[in-house]
Amino acid sequence: MFSKKEFDNVVNERFSCRSFKPERITTEELNYVLEVGRLAPTAKNKQPERIIVVENEGLLERLKEATPCTFDAKTVLIVCYDKNECWIRSTDAKYHGEIDATIVATHLMLAATAINLGTTFVCAFNNEILKNVLDLPTNIEPVCMLPIGYPKEIKAHNTRLDLEDIVIYK
Ligand SMILES: Cc1cc2nc3c(=O)[nH]c(=O)nc-3n(C[C@H](O)[C@H](O)[C@H](O)COP(=O)(O)O)c2cc1C
C-alpha cells in the first residue's frame, strides 16, 4: 500500500514548470511516465490516447512554430486521441477522446512529479500548425503538450479557490 503522505506530496509538489535544465530526461524516466499514463482510465476502456514523443532536435525547434510554450524542454509529449477509437455517447453524440486524453495527461504530470521531473499542461498552440509539423493524419487530434525535463528551480503551484467556492452541496 502507498501512504497518504506520499500521495499528498506528489499532489502538493506538482507545479507548472516552465524552465528546465539543459539535460534530457533518461529513457527510464520517460518510460516510467508513459507507463503511468498507460494505466489511466478511459471511457469504456477504449484507450484512444496517442502520445507523440518529440526528442529530435529539429522537430523540437519546429514545435516552436506552433507554440511559445515548449520552454526549451528536450522532451515534449503531445497527448492526442484517435477520433476513430474514442467512445461516443449515444444520447448526444459527445466524443470523449478529449476527456480521456486529459486524464492521461494528468497521470503523466503526476508521474513526472513523483520522480522529480517538471512539466506543464500546455494548450496554447496553433492546432493546424502543430498537426502539419507532426504530419498527423486527420483522425489524430492533439489535446495538450507536456514539455518535460529537470526543473531549473522548484516552485510552489499557484493558489487555489477555497472549497466553498467550488463545491456545491444540494
Ligand atoms: C487546460 C490547461 C491549459 C493550460 N495551458 C497552458 C499553456 O498553454 N501555457 C502555460 O504556460 N501553462 C498552461 N497551463 C498551466 C496553468 O496555467 C496552470 O496549471 C495554472 O496556472 C495553475 O498553476 P499550477 O499548475 O502551478 O498549480 C494550462 C493548464 C491547463 C489545465
The ligand as a MOL file (V3000), in Angstrom:
LIG
                    3D

  0  0  0     0  0            999 V3000
M  V30 BEGIN CTAB
M  V30 COUNTS 31 33 0 0 0
M  V30 BEGIN ATOM
M  V30 1 C -6.2400 23.1670 -19.7940 0
M  V30 2 C -4.9590 23.8630 -19.3840 0
M  V30 3 C -4.2640 24.5840 -20.3330 0
M  V30 4 C -3.0550 25.2100 -19.9770 0
M  V30 5 N -2.3220 25.8210 -20.9580 0
M  V30 6 C -1.1340 26.3820 -20.6250 0
M  V30 7 C -0.3120 26.9730 -21.6300 0
M  V30 8 O -0.6180 26.9330 -22.8050 0
M  V30 9 N 0.8500 27.5320 -21.2460 0
M  V30 10 C 1.2630 27.5430 -19.9420 0
M  V30 11 O 2.3320 28.0770 -19.6530 0
M  V30 12 N 0.5100 26.9800 -18.9600 0
M  V30 13 C -0.6760 26.3970 -19.2730 0
M  V30 14 N -1.4270 25.7780 -18.3100 0
M  V30 15 C -0.9470 25.7670 -16.9130 0
M  V30 16 C -1.8230 26.6300 -15.9940 0
M  V30 17 O -1.5960 27.9820 -16.2490 0
M  V30 18 C -1.5040 26.2560 -14.5350 0
M  V30 19 O -1.7980 24.9020 -14.3130 0
M  V30 20 C -2.3020 27.1020 -13.5630 0
M  V30 21 O -1.9310 28.4430 -13.6260 0
M  V30 22 C -2.0820 26.6310 -12.1340 0
M  V30 23 O -0.7070 26.6790 -11.8020 0
M  V30 24 P -0.0050 25.3780 -11.2230 0
M  V30 25 O -0.0880 24.3020 -12.2780 0
M  V30 26 O 1.4110 25.7690 -10.9370 0
M  V30 27 O -0.7610 24.9960 -9.9920 0
M  V30 28 C -2.5960 25.1440 -18.6460 0
M  V30 29 C -3.3000 24.3790 -17.7150 0
M  V30 30 C -4.4530 23.7350 -18.0830 0
M  V30 31 C -5.1800 22.8890 -17.0610 0
M  V30 END ATOM
M  V30 BEGIN BOND
M  V30 1 1 1 2
M  V30 2 1 2 3
M  V30 3 2 2 30
M  V30 4 2 3 4
M  V30 5 1 4 5
M  V30 6 1 4 28
M  V30 7 2 5 6
M  V30 8 1 6 7
M  V30 9 1 6 13
M  V30 10 2 7 8
M  V30 11 1 7 9
M  V30 12 1 9 10
M  V30 13 2 10 11
M  V30 14 1 10 12
M  V30 15 2 12 13
M  V30 16 1 13 14
M  V30 17 1 14 15
M  V30 18 1 14 28
M  V30 19 1 15 16
M  V30 20 1 16 17
M  V30 21 1 16 18
M  V30 22 1 18 19
M  V30 23 1 18 20
M  V30 24 1 20 21
M  V30 25 1 20 22
M  V30 26 1 22 23
M  V30 27 1 23 24
M  V30 28 2 24 25
M  V30 29 1 24 26
M  V30 30 1 24 27
M  V30 31 2 28 29
M  V30 32 1 29 30
M  V30 33 1 30 31
M  V30 END BOND
M  V30 END CTAB
M  END
